[in-house]
Structures are given as C-alpha cells and as structure tokens.
Amino acid sequence: MRNVTRRGGACVGLSSTRIGAPCHVTEPVPTGLLSIIGVLGVLWGGSNVGGAISTVFQPIFHVKGRSFLVEKLIDVGMIIVFTALMLVIIGATAAGALLNRLISSFRVRSSSWSGRSLR
C-alpha cells in the first residue's frame, strides 16, 4: 500500500474518506487474467445451453450425436452469432428511434414555416 499525504486534514488524491480512516491507497489489481477466465466461463456456460438442446433433440429426430469438441465449437459459434445479431437488433432499434426523432423535429419545423407568408 502507498501512503498518501495529508493536507489540511484531508487525504490528497482520494475523492472521499471516512473521518479518522487511515490515509492509504491500494495498488490496482491486475484484471487481464481474470477477464480472460470470465469470458471463457461465460462461453462455456452459454455453450451448455446449446449442448442441452442438441442432446434433447437427438432422440427425437433419431440422430447420432457429434463428438464433444465439435459440439462445443458449434455451440460457441452459435453464441457468437447470437451476440452479433443482438448487437444488430440494438443498433437498429437505436437508429430507428433517432430517425423517428429527426423526422418528427423536421415535421414540426416545416409545419411552422408553412403558415407564414414570404412577403
């Protein structure tokens, strides 16, 4: 931990502290490895949903299952496609709302000019 100097009873470099609390700042935690582990965990957990669905449909359609590695790769691919489609949907919704706002403000401006004479 680094010590932070006090000036006028307040810790310099801190946004807020409790009265009487020690004046120190902890070092930042390296989050690169934890981020990678978290993303891999989300992909693994999400792929289990696709695996469960394919496992349920195998006896229904009387088909043989794929190998474990091929099944996981397909499931992770479906997660990536699903995420991309969700981003497209969110972007299209935001663009539609923005376009609607621009068109409605244009109509208000044009209707206010239509009643005025140009003399």
C-alpha positions in Angstrom: 0.0 0.0 0.0 1.1 3.5 -0.8 0.8 6.2 1.8 -1.0 9.4 0.7 0.0 12.7 2.3 -2.5 14.7 4.3 -3.1 18.4 3.7 -5.4 20.2 5.9 -6.8 17.0 7.4 -7.8 15.5 4.0 -6.1 12.8 2.0 -4.7 14.2 -1.2 -5.6 12.1 -4.2 -8.7 10.5 -2.7 -12.2 11.5 -3.6 -13.8 10.7 -0.3 -12.6 9.2 3.0 -14.2 8.5 6.4 -13.3 10.7 9.3 -10.4 9.1 11.2 -9.8 6.4 8.5 -6.2 5.6 7.6 -5.0 7.6 4.6 -3.8 5.0 2.1 -4.5 3.7 -1.4 -4.3 0.1 -2.5 -2.5 -0.8 -5.7 -4.7 -1.7 -8.7 -5.5 -5.4 -9.2 -4.4 -6.9 -12.5 -7.6 -7.8 -14.2 -6.4 -9.2 -17.6 -6.2 -12.8 -16.5 -9.5 -12.6 -14.6 -11.2 -11.1 -17.6 -10.0 -13.9 -19.8 -11.2 -16.5 -17.3 -14.5 -14.7 -17.0 -15.1 -14.6 -20.8 -14.1 -18.3 -21.1 -16.5 -19.2 -18.3 -19.4 -17.3 -19.9 -18.7 -19.0 -23.3 -18.5 -22.4 -21.6 -21.7 -21.8 -19.6 -23.6 -20.5 -22.6 -22.5 -23.4 -24.8 -24.0 -25.8 -22.2 -27.4 -24.4 -23.2 -26.9 -25.3 -26.8 -25.5 -28.7 -25.8 -28.6 -29.4 -23.7 -30.9 -28.5 -26.6 -29.0 -30.7 -29.0 -28.9 -33.6 -26.5 -32.7 -33.4 -26.1 -33.3 -33.3 -29.9 -31.1 -36.3 -30.7 -33.5 -39.0 -29.6 -36.5 -37.0 -31.0 -35.0 -36.9 -34.5 -33.2 -40.3 -34.2 -29.7 -38.9 -35.0 -26.3 -39.7 -33.7 -24.6 -37.1 -31.5 -21.4 -35.3 -32.5 -18.1 -35.5 -30.7 -17.6 -33.4 -27.6 -15.1 -31.0 -29.3 -17.2 -30.4 -32.4 -20.3 -29.9 -30.3 -18.6 -27.3 -28.1 -17.2 -25.4 -31.1 -20.7 -25.3 -32.8 -22.2 -24.1 -29.5 -19.6 -21.4 -29.0 -20.1 -20.3 -32.7 -23.9 -20.1 -32.1 -23.2 -17.8 -29.0 -21.0 -15.6 -31.2 -23.7 -15.4 -33.9 -26.4 -14.7 -31.3 -24.3 -11.9 -29.8 -23.7 -10.3 -33.2 -27.4 -10.5 -34.0 -28.3 -8.9 -30.7 -25.9 -6.0 -31.4 -27.5 -5.6 -34.8 -31.0 -5.5 -33.2 -30.0 -3.0 -30.6 -28.3 -0.8 -33.2 -31.3 -0.9 -35.5 -33.6 0.0 -32.6 -31.4 2.9 -31.6 -31.2 4.1 -35.3 -34.9 3.8 -35.7 -35.5 5.9 -32.6 -33.0 8.5 -33.7 -34.5 8.6 -37.2 -38.0 9.0 -35.7 -36.9 11.9 -33.6 -35.2 13.6 -36.5 -38.2 13.2 -38.8 -40.6 14.4 -36.1 -38.5 17.5 -35.4 -38.3 18.2 -39.2 -42.1 18.0 -39.5 -42.5 20.5 -36.6 -40.1 22.9 -38.2 -41.6 22.6 -41.7 -45.2 23.0 -40.4 -44.3 26.1 -38.5 -43.0 27.7 -41.8 -46.0 26.6 -43.9 -48.4 29.2 -42.3 -46.1 32.2 -42.9 -46.1 34.3 -46.0 -42.9 35.1 -47.8 -43.7 38.8 -48.3 
